């Protein structure tokens, strides 16, 4: 077979620093720069600028200037791109912007529905009309549930109610509030606003004090206490009544149901627009009890329908289940359920099908902010810390109850997300922009989105120019014709890092109630073929099966390109088995900046991974641009790529360096067993100092000047 000219992404000239600089900026405000991928929660979302670069690098010739081509309008209408692990739809959206025909498939219906909403038909005028109608009807009813009085006993809106988990002391059987500390709130900028809000464990008053104060005296009852030390300390608690120390989990387990929660405070918005932290009053407790009564009434007369799916044991669900959360309905209190039940029923009755679908997706997004696993971040930032900030189902001991409809100063509420998610996504679809390396506004570099998604899968007949095809199903059997796509660009699951379906079931429990949901009969989004497994061999086999299908539908001169990272050797061994076993060869790999460096899972890791490795693959025996290189040559190329990033100012952890070496080593092996035989050389490389040298920034060579983030 004749040797073909390599594409830019197959060569070491691929501008990984240029893309990493863009990714660094995008990662800080992903939802602003690429709102179409953020209309709904999904996990491990990749950066749009990186995938635009991957797509362009996969079609441009070796000598192309990606920095220039990145900001040009393209129309690759004769190319078809498949993403078998579609997730939030990054590949699909970026391919569509480049004029390509995009085919997306995912095994999880929550992901597919979110992408369908983000990229499908939505009329702005009809959507606004539907929202206004909801605001004037069910919105008003929900807002009335969140009314209270301020410190002057004047009527006001409640922004948030504060709750604390309770358990019974095993010794004295009295209720114990599981406060980790008595600090209710602080500001994100303590250097500017050092005051914190403190709740008194004796009388329940909430009052301000300077952050540095530890031992404080309540302004009301004058009791002194350590504000930073509550009853709960990690997995154990100390009873304030009898001083007994006990296991929280064991105390919870005696109930056989989820723990009780006590309403103790609120943050209100006064008529003058000021915020006040106040203790919960008797009227607040009575209002909640009235919500419970109305919930029972609504369920009795059938005016609302609530999810009734049980949790299934799994890696992410077992912690919640050990706390007695055994049904997805348990994740909400009665007022949550009443408000959300009303809202869901009202949206289901919206006559316009497209507007209804978009608003139901938005409703699903509100769920992550309105539940008993959400917590309070404090002032100076988005107030509600949503339940998936840790990528796990972690029971919250001091949850926040947000107003699901919201006010002008709410966080994560329906009315706020309508503007920040749906309308912002529609604006982006009308004028897609790219992050500008120069100072100034982002550039419009693509034609507007068509707003059309084909319902046909597999597509009947020839693929239509710039069409989007979406499908929910197992990607080991796509149904697509053999050799029908030019590129497979994807981001597969990273071994056992995130168990998508276990988390997605939280949303699916509600989504299966949606009118016309074709997946309503399912009790879970888990699937035996989901490429997610704690067992390395099982993961490798599942991923290999998908890649084998990709090889079947990919043209002989096509590329498979995907991003990957994993800190453990077995994660790379599994990947090697999947890629090589499916008949592909890795011809090159490139490190690029991945998620925001301060993301919670990263900031808590000892050696956080801040890079993704882009792996470029061809079918074995079909004109690989670069033959497998010797191990020493692969390690040399890895060092050179690391130096390019270090010289540009990127700070790399030991695990960052490790995955760069492993990625490049895949180009030097022809069998999975070869990787384990050379893995020891990676440890030696990690012990060697990586010293940068003075050189011009790659971004500058591309003619771009980057602002500091």
N, C-alpha and C positions, 0 to 999 in steps of 0.2 A: 504494500500500500504506500503511495507517495507521501512524503513528509509535508505537512501543511504548515503555513505560517502561524507561529504562536500568537495567541491573543494576549493583550496586555496583562491580564490577571495571572497568566501562566508564568510570567517572567519575574525576576527580582527587581525590575524597574517599576513594578506596581507601587504607586505612591502611598504607602501605608501611613506615613506621618501626616500627609495632607488630610487623609480621611480621619485620622485620629484627632487632629486639631478640630475638624468640624464636629466630630462625635463628642469631644470634650465640651463644646459649647451647647450642642443639642441636648446632652444628657442632663443638664441642669434644669431645663424647662421643656421636657419632651412633649408635654401636653399642649404647649404653646406652639412649638415649631412644627409638630406633626399631629394636630388634633384629630385627624381621621382615624388614628389608631388608638384613641383614648376615649371613645364614646362609651366604653364598658371595660370593666376590669378584666385583664388577662395577665398571666404571669410570664416573667422573663421576656418582656418585649424587647426586641432589637431596635436599633436606631435606624431611622429612615435614610439619613445621609449615608450611612455605611452601606446599606443595601442598594441605594442608587449607585454608589461607587462600584459595588460588586457587579451589578447588572451591566453598567457601562464597560467595566474592565473585562467582562466576559464576551463582549462583542467588538470592542475596539482593537485595532492592530497594535503590535508591539511598540511602535514608535509614537503612539498617540499621546497627546497631552491631556490627561484626565482633568487637570485643574481648569483647562479651558472648556473642554467638552461638558464638564459638570454643569455649567451655567448656560448651556445652549438648549434650545428646544429640539427634541428628536422625535422621529416617527419611524420606529422599527416595526412597521406594520406586518412584515412578513415573518416575524419571529414569534414563537409560542413559548411561554414560560410556565412551568409547573412547580407549585409548592405543595408537597405532600403532608407537611406539618404546618398548616397555614397560621394557626394561632390567632394573633390580632390582625393579620392581613398585611403586614409590612411589605412582603415581597409582591403581593398582588397590587397594592396601591402604587408602589414605585414602578413596577412594570407597566402599569396602565399609564402613568405619567410619561413614560418613554415611548408610548404608542404601541407597545407590545400587546399581544393577546395573552391574558393571564388566566391560568387555571389553578384554583385553590381548593384543597381538600383537607379536612380535619376530622378526626374521629369523634370530637366532642361537639355536641349541638350548641352549647353555650357560645363557643368560639365562632362557629359558623353564623349564628344568628347575629352576633355583634358585628361581624364583617359585612353581612348582608345589609344591616342598617346603615353602617358607615359609608358604604359605597353604592348602595342601591337608590332607588327613586324616592326623593322626599321633596315636596313642594313647600318652599319657605312660607308662603302666604297661608296655605291651608294648615301647616303645622302651627303657625302663630295663632290662627283662629281657634284651633283645637286647644292649645294651651290656655288662651284667654278664657275660653268657656270653662275649662277645668278650674282655673283660678277663681272664677266668680261663683263656682258651685262647691265642689268637693274641697277645693283649696281653702275656702272660707270656713268650712266645717272643721278641717284639720287645724287651722290657725286658732280656732276657738278652743281647741283642746289644750292649747299652750298659752293660756291667759292666766295672769296672776296679779299680784300687787307689789309695788316697790316699797322702799323703806318708809315712804310717806303715806302708804296705804292707798296709793292711786293705781288704777288699772294699768297694766303694762303687758308687753309680750315677753314670754319666756324664750330665751335663746337655747338654754340647755338646763336639764335637771341632772343633779349629781347623785349617784347611788353607790352603795358599798355592799360587797358580798358579806353574808353572815353565815357562821356555823355555830353549833352548840358545843360548848366546852365539855369534853368527855368526863370531867371531874364534877363540876358544879352544875352542868347542864344549862348555864345561862348563855345568852346570845353574845357572840364575840364578833365585833366589826373587824374585818380583815384589811384595815388600813395599813399599807406599808409605811406610810408617814402621814402626818396631819397637814401637809402642804397640799392645798387644793389646786393652786394655780401659780404659775410664775411667767415671766416674760421671756421671749426668745432672745432678747438682748438685755441680760441682767446688768451689763455695764452702763446702760442708759436708764433702765427702769429696774432697780434692784428689789423693789417690794414684791412680796409674795402674799398669797391669801391662805390663811390657816383656819382650820376648823377645830374648835375646842372639843376634846373627847368627853368633857363633863357636861356642859350645857348645850353644845351644838352650835354656838354662835360662830360666824365666819368673819374674820377681821384681818386687816393687813399688818404685816411686819416686814422689816428689812431682811433680805435674804440671809445675811450672815447670822442672824439670831437663831440659836438652837433652843435654849431654854427660855420659854416665853410665859407670860401670864395672861390669861384670858381677860379681855377688857370688860366682860360682863360678870363672870363669876369669880374672877381673880385667881383661879386655880393655875398653878405653875406646872408645866410639862415640857418634855422634849419634843419639839415639833417635828423632828426628823425621824422619830422612832415610834412607829405604830405597833399594833399587836402582831402583824404578820412579818416574818423574816424568812424569805425564801420558802422552803417547803414546810416550815413550822410556824406555829403561833404561840403566843403567851397570853393566857386569859387575864384580863385586867381585874377580874373579880376575885379569883382565887390564886393567881400567879402560876397555875399549872401550865406546863409546856406540852404541846401535843402536835401530832402530824395533821396538817390541814386535809390531806387527801383521805386519811382514815376517818376524820370527822365528817367529811363530805360523804364518804362511802356508806355511813350508817343510815343515811336518809333514803337511799335508793332513787332519789329524784335530784334535780338540780338544786343548788343552794338557794336560800332566800336572799333577797336584796332589800336594803333599807334606803328609802329616799331621805337624804339629809340636807341637800342644798340646791341652789339654783343660780343661774346667771340671767338677769333680766335686762331688757332694753326699755329704759324709761321714755316717757313722752318727749323729753328733751333730747333724746338720742344718746344718753349716757348709759354705760353698763354698770350694773351693781351685782356684787356677790352677796347673797343673802341665805340665811338658813331656811329650810323648808318649814312652812307653817301648817297649822292644823287644816286650813283651807286647801293647801296643796295636797295633803294626804287624802282629804275628802274628794277632791277633784279626780285623783287617780282611782279611788274606789268607784267613783261614778263611771269612769272609763271602763273599768272591769265589768260593771253591770251592763253597760251599753254593748260591750263586746259579746257577752253571753246572749243578750237579746238579738243582736244582729246574726249571730250564728244560729240561733233558734228559729228565726224567721227566714233564713236563707238569703238575706240581702248581701252577705259577703261570703266568700269562700277562702279558706286558708290552707296552706300546705300541710300535708299530713304524711310526710315521708320519714321513715326511721333512718338514722345514721347506720352505716355499716362499718365494721371494724376495718381499720387501715392505718397506715403510717401516720397520717395527719389527723385522723378522727379519734384515735384512741385516747388522746389527752382530754379532749372535750367530753368523750363518753365516760371517762373515769371520774369526771366532775358531775355526772348525772345528766348531761345534755345528750339525750338519746333520740330526740326527734328534732328536725330542722325548725319546727315551730318553737322549740325551747329557747332558741337564740334571741327571742324577742320578749319584751314584757307586754302586758295587756294593752297599754296605750299605744305602743308600737303597732301591735296587731290590729287594733281598731282603725288607726289612721291608715296603715298600709292596706288593710282590707278594703276600706272605702276607696282609696286611690286606685287600687288595681281594678276594682269593679267599675269605677267611672271611666278609666282609660279603655277598658274592654268594650265599653259602649260607644266609643268614638266612631262615627260612621265612616270617616275616610280611612281606608285600609292602610295606606302608606303612612299617614300621620299616626294612626293607632300603633302600627308596628314600631315606629321610631320612639314613641312615648313609652311603650311597654319595655323597650330596651333601656330607656332612661330610668324608668321605675326600677328595673333590676339593678342598675348601678347605684341607686339610692340606698339599696339594702345594706351595702358594705359600711355605710355611715350611720345607719339607724338600727342598732342591735346591741345586745348586752356584751359584745366582745369589743366594741369601740371604746376609746378612751379620750381623755382631754389632753391636748398638747399645750394649751395655755395661750397667752396673749402674744401678739406680734407675728403670728403665722396662722395657717389654716387650723382652726381650733380643734377639729375632730381628727383624731388619729384612727384611720379606718382599721377594720378588723384584720386585714391581710398585710399589715406593715411588716410582719415577721415571716410571711409566707407559710404560716402555720395557723391552726385553730387553737389559739392560746386563750383559755378562760381569763377574763379580766376581772380583777378584784375591786376596782373602783371605776365601773363603766359610766359613760356619759349618755344621757338620753337626749338626742337632738330632735328638734322639730322637723319631722320628715318633709313638710312643705317648705318651711323656712321663711326667713325675713331677709331684708336687704343686707343684714350683717351676719347671716348664718353661714355655716360651712357644711358642704356636702349635702345640701337639701335639694329637693326637686326643682324649686324655682331657680336656684343658683346654678345647678348643673345643666338646666335647660339652656342657659346662656353660655356657660363655660364649656360645655361639651357639644350639645347638638348644634346650636347656632354657630359656634366657632368652627365646627367641622364642616358645616355647609359653606361658610365663608372660604375655608381653605379649598374646598372642592371647586369653587368658582374661580379661584386665583391661586393655584398651588405655588408655593414659594420654597426657595432653598436658603439655608443660612448663608449669609454673605460674609466672606472672609474679610472684606474691607469694612471699615467703619460705616455704619449706616443701616438702612432697612434691608430686610431679606429681598431677594430677587424673585420675580415671577419668571419661571423657566419652563413651564409646561402648559399644554393646552388644558382647559377646564375638564374636570371629570365629566363623563357622559351621564352619570347618574343612572346607569342601566346595568343590571345583573341578569344574565340569562338563567332561566329556571331549568334549562336542559342539561342533564348529565347522564351518560356521557354526551357530549355535543353531537347532534345528528349532522352528518355531512361535513363539509369543510368548515374550519374555524373561521369565524367572522373577525374582520379587522378591528383591533382594539376592544374586543369584547371581553367581559369578565364572566367566568364560569365558576360557580361555587358548588361544593358538594360536601355532605356530611357522610363519612363512611370510613372504612378500613382502607388505608393506603397500600396494603399489600395486594389489592385487587381494585385498581382504579376504573377498569372498564374502558380505558382509552386505547385507541389503536396502537399497534407496534410502531416505533420510530415516528411518532407524531409530534413530538415537542423538541425544540432546539436547545433549551436550557432547563435544568432542574436547580432552582435556587431555594434554599430552605434553611431552617434553624431547628434541628431535631432536639428532642428532650435530652437533657444532660444526665443520663444514667438515672440516679435516684435523687437528684437535687430537689425537684419540685413535683409533687404528685398532683398533677393538674385536675384530674377528675374528682378526686376526693374533696378538693376545695371548690370546684365548679358546681358540685351538687348543692351547695348552699344557695346558689342562684337558680339552679334547675328546679329545685323544689317549688319555687314560685312560677318559673317560666312554663312548666308543664300545665299550669292552669290557664295559660293564654289561649284565647279563641283560635281554633284551627291548628294548634301545635301538633305537628305530625309525630312528635316524639313523646306525646303525653302518656303513652302506655308504659314508658320506661320508669323504673323506680330509682335509677341511678345513671350517671353518665359514664360510669366505669365500664370498661370493655376488656375482654381477655386479650385482645390484640393491641391494646394501648402500649406504645413503646415507652414504658416506664416500669422499672423493676429494680428492686434492691439486689437481686441476684445478677451478677455480672454475666453469666452465661446466657440467662434468659433475655437480658437486655440486648446482648449482642445478636442473638438469634432473631429477635423481633425487629431490630433495626436493619439487620441484613435482609430480612424478607421485604421490607419497604424499599431498600436500595436495589434489590433485585428487580422489583417492579419498575423502579425508575430506569434501570438499565434497559428494560424491555421497551418502554415508551420513548426513550431518548434516542434521537438520531445518532448514527455511528460517529459523527464528528461533533456531537454535542458535549457540553460540559455539565458535570454535577459539581456545584459549589455550595458549601454550607459552613456555618459557624459552629464552633464547639469550644468548650473548655472544661477541664476537670482537674482537681488537685491530686487525685489518687492515680497510681499507676494502673490499677485495674480498669479505671474508666477509659484510659487510652488503649489498653489491651483489647477491651471490648469493641472499641471503635475500629481498631485495626481488623479484627475478625469480621466486623460488619462490612466494611468497605471492600477489603480484599476478597472476602467470601462472596460478595455480590458481583465480582468481576470487574471492579474498578481499580485503577492505580492512582495514587496521589502524586501529582506532578509538581505541586508547590503548596506552600502555606504562608500566610501573612498574619502577623499580629496587628490588631487594631483596638482602639479604646472601646470599652463596652459601656456598662451602666455607670450612673453617677457614683462617684467614689464614696459619698456619704450615705448611700442607701443602707438601710438598717442591717440586712444580712451581711453586707460587706464590712461595715464599720465595726461589727462585733467579731469578725474573724481575725485570728492572729496574723495570718498571712493572706490578706484578701486578694482575690483575683480581679483585676480591673481591665483585663484584656480578653478579647475573643480571638480565637484562631480561625482564620478563613482558610478552609481546606479546598483545594482545587483538584478535581478528579476527572479522569477520562476513562473510557472503556479500555480494558486491557487489550493491547494488540491493535488499537485503532489510532495510530499516529500520535502517540504522546509527544508533546512538544519537548519535554525534558526527560531523558532516560533516568532510571533510578540512579541516584548519585551515591558514591561511597559514603560511609558513615562519617568519616572525618570531614568530608566536603559538606555534608548536611549540617554538621555542628558549626562549621565555619560560617555558613550562610545564616544560621540562626543567630550567631554572635553579631554578625553584621547588621541584622535587622533590629536586634536589641539596642545596639549602639545608635542606630538612627533615632529610636525613640528616646533614649537617654540623653542624647545630644540636643534633643529638642525640648528637654525639661520635664519629660514624663518620669514620675517616680514609680519604680517597679518593685514589687515584692518578690520574695524568693519563689512563690508559686507562679507569679507572672512569668518569670524567667524560665521556670520549669516547663510550663505549657508551650512556650515558644520552641524550646528544644525538642519536646515530644512531637509537636506539629511538624517540624522540619525532618525529624527522623523518619516519619511515615513515608517520605519521598525516597528513603534509602532501603526500604525493606520490600520483599516480594512475598513474604508469608507472615501471618500473625505471630508465630513463634519467634521470628527474628527480632521483634520489638523487645521482648523480655531479655534477650541475650545482649542487647546494647543499652538497656535502661540504666545499668550501672554507670555508664559514661555520663549520663545526665547529672548524677550526683557529683561527679568530679567537676563537671562544668560549673555547677552551682557554687562550688567552693572557690572557684577562680574569681578574682576581682574583675568587675566589668567597668572599665575606665573609658569614659567618653573622650572625645577629642573635639577641637574647635572646628566647626563647619557651618556653612550657611544652612539656614532652615529650609527644609524641603518645601514648606508652604511658600516661602519667599521665592524659591525657584519656580513655583507655579504661578508667580505674579500676584500673590495674595498676602495681605497684611492682616494679622489676626489681633483682635482686641483681647485684653485680659478678661477672663470670666469673672 
